[in-house]
Amino acid sequence: APKFRIELPGFPILGDGKSDNQNHAIPFMRGAFCQCIDSNQGAYFEQMLLLPCVLGEFRTRSRGESQAKRIIGLPEHITSDLGSVGDFAAGSELAFGTVLQRSHAVLGARMHYGHPDIMNKQYMMQQGGVSKATKTLNLSEDIFAGMDFMLRGNGRQIRHCEYFYLTKGRDLGFNAVMSFFSKISSGTGEQILTRQMFRLSQILHLPEALAFHYAHAGYYLTQAFISLSMPVTLCVWLVVLAADCEQTFQAYMTCPSATAEQAMATVLS
């Protein structure tokens, strides 16, 4: 039993656990590069043989050149593709980690999303760490490393390489998968309130700004509009079918010889 007890002035955990732990571990890292992988991630032996090639992406002729100011983005191999729910989660993660991030990198809108990414530790220490740990506001803590990195400019860039990847296991339950998608969508909504998003929107050129918008907040806004369009379309169909054939349908087919069902079928065809 402890002899002495110290009463803390409130709840001792100020931020999210993973973000605080990553930032706290940076002073204890050795070497010039950092890779903060999760506990549910692993690696393949044959992939580790390619690690010198990944570190070669930072190689420069002299110290301080722009090629060293990089974040090397890497995809993840989801191994939990078991069952229909797990296969759906793994498929969506595969699409995001390959074709989407590949396109985002070309368009200049890729940030830091996954923990396979390898970063230059010195530049991460200059911007305060690899994550933001404010509760609720920084729900998607990883992306803020890429935002702060790009905001500092001076030749900094984020690349995406697909010849090296790590494994990752996702949840297999339906509720767990849905809660994860809810988490990333809520985190995107919180990103709109941050100063990093505001400042990036001011300095990015129009093509990069449009790509950055659709890659993050615009994607979920589009999904919301698509979800809203379905009940609106059904409501319009019900109104047309309930109104039956009127003179306004003469633009589509002859009335009253045709019914409202036939007029709507003609419109949809």
Summary of the structure (lengths in Angstrom):
residues: 269
radius of gyration: 24.9
end to end distance: 78.1
largest distance: 93.8
contacts: 727
relative contact order: 0.13
helix: 54%
strand: 8%
